Amino acid sequence: MKSRHSAAKHIIHTLNAALLLCLVTACGSDAGTPIGSAHATEGLRIAAPVARIVEPKTQQVAIFAGGCFWGIEAVFERVKGVTRVESGYSGDTKATADYDLVSAGRTKHAESVRIYYNPAIVSYDDLLHIFFSVSHDPTQLNRQGPDRGSQYRTAIFPANAAQENAARAYIAQLDKAAYWKKPIATKLEPFSFFPAETYHQDFMAKNPRHPYIVQWDKPKIANLKRLFGNRLR
C-alpha cells in the first residue's frame, strides 16, 4: 500500500513539474490567439539581397532578434556553415540580462540569437535572407506571433559597418518590393549580446514536444526545409 501511495505521489509530482516547466519557460502567454495561428504558417519566398557583402574569411558573428529566441535559434542551427548558435539578450546591459526581467518587459533587451558562421560557406547576406523569409514576420511591431512587448521586437545588431550597410540595403530592397502588406518594422541597433540562461540553450533540441515549440517553432523549420533545402546541413 505504501509503495502504491509513493508511486501515485511520484506521478503527481512529475505532472506538476512538467506543467511548471511549460508555464515558466513558455515565451508567450497567449499562444492560442488567431494572431499566433497566422504567424505559425509564415514562410515567404522573397528575393535574396542584391547588394553583396564583402566579408573576412575568418569566422564571423551575426545577431538577430525576432520574437522568442527558441525558434530563431533552431532555424539557424540547421543552416550549413553555421558553427554555433546561442540564445540571449540584446539592447540593454549585462545587469538586466535576466529572463524574468526581460520576459516581463522590464528591460530594453530583446530576445536575440548570436550566430557564429563561416563566410566561406554561408554569408551574412544568406543569413539575412533566411531571417526575413522563415524565422519571423518582420512587419510586426513590438510583438511576434503570440508574444507581445518590445522584448519580442524584430531587430538586427550589426557587428560591423559591412553588416550594417548590408542590413540597411536589404531592408530597403524588401520594402520597395512590397512582399508584405505592411512596412518592415525591423530596426538596426547597436551591437550587444549577453547569453541567456543554460536551460534556454538548444531548447528545441532538448524539448521537441514542448507545446510552444510544436505550435510556433516547428512550422519555421518546415518552411526552412521548403524554401532553403540547399542550405541545410
C-alpha positions in Angstrom: 0.0 0.0 0.0 2.8 2.3 0.9 4.6 1.7 -2.4 1.4 2.3 -4.3 0.9 5.6 -2.5 4.6 6.6 -3.2 4.1 5.8 -6.9 1.0 8.0 -7.0 2.8 10.9 -5.4 5.7 10.5 -7.9 3.3 10.6 -10.8 1.6 13.8 -9.4 5.0 15.4 -8.8 6.1 14.6 -12.4 3.0 16.0 -13.9 3.2 19.2 -11.7 6.9 19.6 -12.7 6.0 19.3 -16.4 3.2 21.8 -16.1 5.6 24.2 -14.2 8.2 23.9 -16.9 5.6 24.7 -19.5 4.4 27.8 -17.6 7.8 29.1 -16.5 9.6 28.6 -19.8 7.0 29.5 -22.4 7.9 32.5 -24.4 4.3 33.6 -25.0 1.3 33.7 -22.6 -1.4 33.8 -25.3 -0.2 31.2 -27.7 -3.7 30.2 -28.8 -4.6 33.6 -30.3 -5.6 34.0 -34.0 -2.6 36.2 -34.5 -0.3 33.4 -33.4 -2.1 31.0 -35.7 -1.4 33.2 -38.6 2.2 33.6 -37.7 2.7 29.8 -37.4 2.2 29.5 -41.2 4.7 32.2 -42.1 7.3 31.3 -44.7 7.6 33.6 -47.6 9.7 33.2 -50.8 11.5 36.5 -51.3 14.5 37.6 -53.3 18.0 37.4 -51.9 19.9 40.6 -51.2 21.0 42.2 -54.4 24.0 44.1 -52.9 26.6 41.5 -51.9 28.6 42.0 -48.7 32.4 41.6 -48.6 33.5 39.7 -45.5 36.7 38.4 -43.9 37.4 34.7 -44.5 37.5 34.0 -40.7 34.6 33.1 -38.5 32.0 35.9 -38.1 29.1 36.7 -35.8 25.6 37.8 -36.6 23.0 38.8 -34.0 19.2 38.8 -34.9 16.1 39.3 -32.8 12.6 38.3 -34.0 10.4 37.1 -31.2 11.0 34.1 -28.9 14.7 33.0 -29.3 13.9 29.3 -29.2 12.6 29.2 -32.8 15.2 31.6 -34.2 18.0 29.6 -32.6 16.6 26.3 -34.0 16.3 27.7 -37.6 19.9 28.8 -37.8 21.3 25.7 -36.0 20.2 23.8 -39.1 22.0 26.1 -41.6 25.1 24.8 -43.4 28.1 27.0 -42.5 26.7 28.0 -39.1 29.0 26.6 -36.4 27.2 27.6 -33.3 24.0 29.5 -32.2 23.3 30.9 -28.7 20.1 32.4 -27.3 20.5 35.6 -25.4 19.5 39.2 -24.9 20.5 42.3 -26.8 19.7 46.0 -26.3 20.4 46.7 -22.6 23.1 46.0 -20.0 24.5 42.8 -18.6 22.9 43.5 -15.2 19.4 43.3 -16.8 20.1 40.2 -19.0 17.8 38.0 -16.9 14.9 36.0 -18.3 12.4 37.0 -15.6 13.2 40.7 -16.1 13.3 40.5 -19.9 10.2 38.4 -20.4 8.2 40.8 -18.1 9.2 43.7 -20.3 11.2 45.4 -17.5 14.3 46.0 -19.6 15.3 47.4 -23.0 16.5 43.9 -24.1 15.2 41.9 -27.0 15.4 38.1 -27.0 18.1 37.5 -29.6 20.4 34.9 -31.0 24.2 35.0 -31.7 25.1 33.1 -34.8 28.7 32.0 -35.4 29.2 31.3 -39.1 31.8 30.6 -41.8 31.5 33.2 -44.5 33.1 30.8 -47.0 30.1 28.6 -46.7 27.2 30.9 -45.7 27.4 34.7 -46.0 25.8 37.4 -43.9 23.5 38.1 -46.9 22.4 34.5 -46.8 21.6 34.7 -43.1 19.6 37.9 -43.7 17.7 36.1 -46.5 16.7 33.3 -44.1 16.0 35.7 -41.2 13.4 37.7 -43.2 12.0 34.6 -45.1 11.2 32.0 -42.4 12.3 32.9 -38.9 9.7 35.6 -38.2 7.3 38.2 -39.5 9.3 41.4 -39.9 6.3 43.7 -40.1 5.1 43.1 -36.6 5.9 45.9 -34.2 6.9 45.0 -30.7 5.4 41.6 -30.9 5.8 38.4 -32.8 3.0 35.9 -33.1 1.6 35.2 -29.6 4.4 37.1 -27.9 3.8 40.8 -27.1 6.2 43.5 -25.9 9.4 45.2 -27.1 11.3 42.2 -25.8 10.0 40.4 -28.8 10.7 43.1 -31.4 12.3 42.5 -34.7 15.9 43.9 -34.7 19.3 43.4 -36.1 22.5 44.2 -34.1 25.3 44.6 -36.7 28.8 43.6 -35.6 30.5 46.0 -38.1 29.9 48.6 -40.8 29.7 46.0 -43.6 26.9 44.2 -41.8 25.1 47.4 -41.1 25.2 48.5 -44.7 24.1 45.1 -45.9 21.1 45.0 -43.5 20.0 48.6 -44.4 20.3 47.8 -48.1 18.3 44.6 -47.8 15.5 46.2 -45.7 15.2 49.0 -48.4 15.1 46.3 -51.1 12.4 44.4 -49.4 10.3 47.4 -48.6 10.5 48.5 -52.2 9.4 45.1 -53.4 6.4 45.2 -51.0 6.2 41.5 -50.3 4.2 42.3 -47.2 1.1 44.5 -46.9 2.8 46.5 -44.1 6.2 48.1 -44.0 9.1 46.3 -42.3 9.4 47.1 -38.6 12.9 45.7 -38.2 15.3 48.2 -36.7 19.1 48.3 -36.6 20.5 48.7 -33.1 24.0 48.9 -31.5 25.8 45.6 -31.2 25.3 43.8 -27.9 24.7 40.3 -26.7 24.5 38.5 -23.4 23.9 34.8 -23.3 20.6 33.6 -21.8 20.3 31.0 -19.0 21.5 27.5 -19.7 18.0 26.0 -19.9 17.2 28.2 -22.9 20.2 27.0 -25.0 19.3 24.4 -27.7 15.7 24.5 -26.3 14.0 22.9 -29.3 16.5 20.0 -29.4 16.1 19.3 -25.7 12.3 19.9 -25.7 10.9 18.8 -29.1 7.4 18.2 -27.6 7.1 21.4 -25.7 3.6 22.9 -26.7 5.1 26.2 -27.7 7.8 24.5 -29.9 5.2 22.3 -31.6 2.8 25.1 -32.4 5.0 28.0 -33.2 8.5 26.9 -34.0 8.3 23.6 -35.8 6.5 25.4 -38.7 9.5 27.6 -39.1 11.7 24.5 -39.5 9.3 23.1 -42.1 9.4 26.4 -44.0 13.2 26.4 -43.8 13.3 23.0 -45.4 10.8 24.0 -48.1 12.5 27.3 -49.0 16.2 26.7 -48.3 16.6 23.0 -48.7 20.0 23.6 -50.3 21.2 25.5 -47.2 20.5 22.7 -44.7 23.4 20.7 -43.1 
